[in-house]
């Protein structure tokens, strides 16, 4: 079964984080491996350079963990 990874900004007004949490719970309860990156400083995406790096590391980490090339610094959300 394919794993799912979600990234959410807790300050997002377009896609409230409560909806992302519900999706995460539904995926996990269905038996699918799920990871969640919840960024307390982000809106509908990271708004600062550090946040951009963290989100990109998580995305690249997901691809590396699922058959893509391994890249230094890539890490799945915990």
Residue frames as qw, qx, qy, qz and C-alpha x, y, z in Angstrom:
[[0.000, 0.889, 0.458, 0.000, 0.00, 0.00, 0.00],
 [0.398, 0.553, -0.019, 0.732, 1.31, 3.46, -0.89],
 [0.388, -0.452, -0.444, 0.669, 2.33, 5.68, 2.01],
 [0.074, 0.863, 0.321, 0.384, 0.93, 9.18, 2.34],
 [0.458, -0.224, -0.258, 0.821, 2.69, 12.27, 3.59],
 [0.003, -0.877, -0.413, -0.246, 0.88, 15.50, 4.42],
 [0.376, -0.026, -0.204, 0.903, 2.32, 18.95, 5.09],
 [0.149, -0.817, -0.508, -0.228, 0.12, 21.57, 6.70],
 [0.190, 0.306, -0.254, 0.898, 0.59, 25.11, 7.92],
 [0.203, -0.491, -0.756, 0.383, -1.24, 25.76, 11.16],
 [0.053, 0.509, 0.150, -0.846, -1.93, 29.36, 10.06],
 [0.055, 0.120, 0.744, 0.655, -3.51, 28.31, 6.74],
 [0.383, 0.325, 0.359, -0.787, -6.81, 30.10, 6.09],
 [0.538, 0.304, -0.478, -0.624, -7.50, 28.45, 2.68],
 [0.776, -0.036, -0.619, -0.114, -7.22, 24.84, 3.84],
 [0.490, -0.686, 0.317, -0.436, -7.63, 24.82, 7.63],
 [0.140, 0.430, -0.877, 0.163, -5.29, 22.44, 9.44],
 [0.608, -0.033, 0.612, -0.504, -8.25, 20.73, 11.12],
 [0.843, 0.414, -0.041, -0.340, -9.17, 19.31, 7.70],
 [0.478, 0.568, -0.667, 0.064, -5.61, 18.06, 7.17],
 [0.247, -0.314, 0.812, -0.425, -5.65, 16.40, 10.59],
 [0.777, 0.167, 0.378, -0.475, -8.93, 14.65, 9.72],
 [0.764, 0.529, -0.325, -0.175, -7.47, 13.44, 6.41],
 [0.181, 0.536, -0.788, 0.243, -4.32, 12.24, 8.18],
 [0.490, -0.157, 0.713, -0.477, -6.40, 10.33, 10.75],
 [0.842, 0.322, 0.139, -0.410, -8.60, 8.76, 8.06],
 [0.626, 0.571, -0.530, -0.040, -5.58, 7.61, 6.05],
 [0.015, 0.439, -0.825, 0.356, -3.82, 6.21, 9.13],
 [0.619, -0.029, 0.584, -0.525, -6.97, 4.48, 10.42],
 [0.839, 0.412, -0.102, -0.340, -7.34, 2.83, 7.01],
 [0.911, -0.198, 0.288, 0.220, -4.02, 1.07, 7.60],
 [0.632, 0.663, -0.009, 0.402, -1.96, 3.21, 5.24],
 [0.603, -0.263, -0.164, 0.735, 1.41, 4.49, 6.46],
 [0.089, 0.903, 0.256, 0.334, 0.97, 8.21, 7.03],
 [0.512, -0.174, -0.211, 0.814, 3.31, 11.05, 8.02],
 [0.010, -0.924, -0.356, -0.141, 2.33, 14.58, 8.97],
 [0.438, 0.049, -0.127, 0.889, 4.43, 17.73, 8.91],
 [0.154, -0.883, -0.438, -0.061, 2.60, 20.44, 10.88],
 [0.449, 0.204, -0.096, 0.864, 4.36, 23.80, 10.65],
 [0.212, -0.714, -0.526, 0.411, 3.22, 26.24, 13.34],
 [0.153, -0.547, 0.100, 0.817, 4.68, 29.23, 11.44],
 [0.101, 0.012, 0.703, 0.704, 3.25, 28.47, 7.98],
 [0.553, 0.326, 0.169, -0.748, 0.09, 29.47, 6.20],
 [0.879, 0.386, 0.124, -0.251, -0.80, 27.80, 2.90],
 [0.832, 0.355, -0.190, 0.380, 2.89, 27.05, 2.56],
 [0.635, -0.410, -0.178, 0.630, 6.06, 28.07, 4.31],
 [0.153, 0.965, 0.159, 0.142, 6.63, 31.80, 4.53],
 [0.269, -0.870, 0.401, 0.096, 10.21, 31.88, 5.68],
 [0.461, 0.589, -0.657, -0.096, 13.46, 30.41, 4.29],
 [0.185, -0.286, 0.894, -0.290, 13.81, 27.89, 7.15],
 [0.679, 0.231, 0.508, -0.477, 10.27, 26.67, 6.57],
 [0.692, 0.578, -0.278, -0.332, 10.91, 26.26, 2.85],
 [0.231, 0.497, -0.834, 0.061, 13.96, 24.11, 3.60],
 [0.394, -0.084, 0.816, -0.415, 12.05, 21.95, 6.13],
 [0.749, 0.391, 0.265, -0.465, 9.15, 21.39, 3.73],
 [0.606, 0.612, -0.459, -0.218, 11.46, 20.59, 0.81],
 [0.010, -0.407, 0.895, -0.183, 13.48, 18.16, 2.96],
 [0.576, 0.093, 0.680, -0.443, 10.26, 16.38, 3.88],
 [0.749, 0.529, 0.000, -0.399, 9.12, 16.15, 0.25],
 [0.455, 0.598, -0.657, -0.061, 12.48, 14.88, -0.99],
 [0.240, -0.303, 0.862, -0.327, 12.66, 12.50, 1.98],
 [0.748, 0.227, 0.433, -0.449, 9.30, 11.02, 1.01],
 [0.732, 0.584, -0.266, -0.228, 10.46, 10.40, -2.55],
 [0.195, 0.563, -0.791, 0.138, 13.76, 8.90, -1.32],
 [0.434, -0.156, 0.787, -0.409, 11.91, 6.57, 1.06],
 [0.737, 0.366, 0.466, -0.325, 9.65, 5.37, -1.75],
 [0.812, 0.294, 0.417, 0.284, 12.12, 4.55, -4.50],
 [0.337, 0.929, -0.039, 0.146, 13.50, 7.92, -5.51],
 [0.630, 0.387, -0.386, 0.551, 17.16, 8.90, -5.27],
 [0.591, -0.642, -0.316, 0.374, 18.55, 9.53, -1.80],
 [0.284, 0.747, -0.048, 0.599, 19.64, 13.12, -1.31],
 [0.427, -0.045, -0.540, 0.724, 21.70, 14.51, 1.59],
 [0.106, 0.004, 0.300, -0.948, 19.56, 16.28, 4.18],
 [0.558, -0.216, -0.470, -0.649, 16.28, 14.69, 3.09],
 [0.003, 0.005, -0.866, 0.500, 14.21, 13.56, 6.05],
 [0.333, -0.492, -0.711, -0.376, 10.68, 12.29, 6.46],
 [0.378, -0.555, 0.180, -0.719, 8.50, 14.08, 9.02],
 [0.168, 0.078, -0.916, 0.355, 8.41, 12.25, 12.33]]
